[in-house]
């Protein structure tokens, strides 16, 4: 619905419609109105529509890394990709995503309860394409005609060719399952099963819970077989910046940080070099295993120092 005067019906922000005008041959030519769609979202959708060769579009809300992975896999396979990012991420991420052919939407960082949160916006983009079918007529008129030629017939009700998929990495349990079935076994095999601890920060929590769950399960399995060389199961350690509510969830059982107090709430609860971690909610993936996780927090200086040491060791 629009926000104009209902009595006079003068609003120009009504729900998007496809109006038909009849040409000389009696065919219906749809005219398109996207005035109710945010311009940046509309532009990103158009990029994906013109990029897809399969009628398929992959959509995700991400701090960047997952979006880059999706684009690297989906784009070469002919799928369109739309990525929604919060505005506190590095500009290099959005620039790289655009180089990969993605439609990119950057939104203000806010709580998940806000409709403008990047995950909620990504879901809304999926709804526009897959559920409400706002772009079927545009796709037929402006994209398919590019491939089908001028003889392509426009019809009043466009075919539902577009297929959009919202990855929903935070609450899609395929996330944790993939790390349980791939990353966990890889680490276990490379270390010959001798794992004392798995240390990880948490974005979605999928890696931490999936890998951690596999490593602990293997430890107990070896105990039953009486071939276990470690007296205690591996520790699963969450490392997050100060201000992380996940830290408090693991330590105290309550997903709350003092920085979230309404009187002191800031857009960024804590200025940190790290991106994509320090969430203010318990995701479905993280919730599967948070009772089995221990905790640790590190300051910016410690994180930077540790990262530099790893980089130098890798290059040596």
ABEGO torsion letter per residue (X at the ends): XBABBAAAGABAABBBBBBBBBBAAGBBBBBBBAAABBAAAAAAAAAAAAABAAGBBBBBBBAGAAAAAAAAAAAAAGBBBBBBBBAABBAAAAAAAAAAGBBBBBBBBBBAABAABAAAAAAAAAAAAAAAGAAAAAAAAAAAAAAAEAABBBBABBBBABBBBBAGAAABAAAAAAAAAAAAAAAAAAAGGBBABBBBBBBAGAAAAAAAAAAAAAAAAAAAAGABABABBBBBBBBBBBGBAAAAAAAAGBBBBAAABAAABBABABBBABBGBGBABBBAAAAAAAAABBBBBBBAAAAAAAAAAAAAAAAX
